[in-house]
Amino acid sequence: MFSDLITSKSRVKLLNVFLSNPEEMYHVRELVRRTNDEINAVRRELSFLEKKGILTREPRANRVYYFLSKNYPFYFDLLRLGAKNIGLGAEILKNKVKLGKIKYAMFSGKFLRKIKNQPDEVDFLLVGNIVLPELSLLVREEEKRLATEINYTVMTEEEFDFRKKKRDPFIVSILSGSRVMLIGDEEAILS
């Protein structure tokens, strides 16, 4: 969790806002509303994050907007951390026991970066003995939060291994794309 690494609660809240929607720009007042923090705390943290190169500042008319800097050397690492700390990723990790025996759980890189998928592309893959009603509840909540449908696939280890050995085009397309592992070893899922 970010709070394990970052001592400033305001900074954690700000990072959560930016990583929930990595393509969005926010003005200071909107960030104050979203974080429920005092304006001075938000301004101080924005200044800090800008100095570190994590955020970029852009004045427009009479407002100043901030957004995640894709030039920050750890931009993609931040996205990966965000996937595990915010939204569906956080809920899956928090409810791991309720969801059954999960061998692998991964998001597609496109889903994480909020890039529109083709209709046949998978946003999220779960492999193991999964309690589908529990997973379905979590996915529906995230779909409501994001106001978009999440295309996900669940399969048993046996089915996944069989389809991977047969070089099933569906599995090959998932494994050849960019991904963020929530649960499981990335090298093991590929071998």
Secondary structure, 3 states (H helix, E strand, C coil): CHHHHCCCHHHHHHHHHHHHCCCCCEEHHHHHHHHCCCHHHHHHHHHHHHHCCCEEEEEECCEEEEEECCCCCCHHHHHHHHHHHCHHHHHHHHCCCCCEEEEEEEEEHHHHCCCCCCCCCCCEEEEEEECHHHHHHHHHHHHHHHCCCCCEEEECHHHHHHHHHCCCHHHHHHHHCCEEEEECCHHHHHC
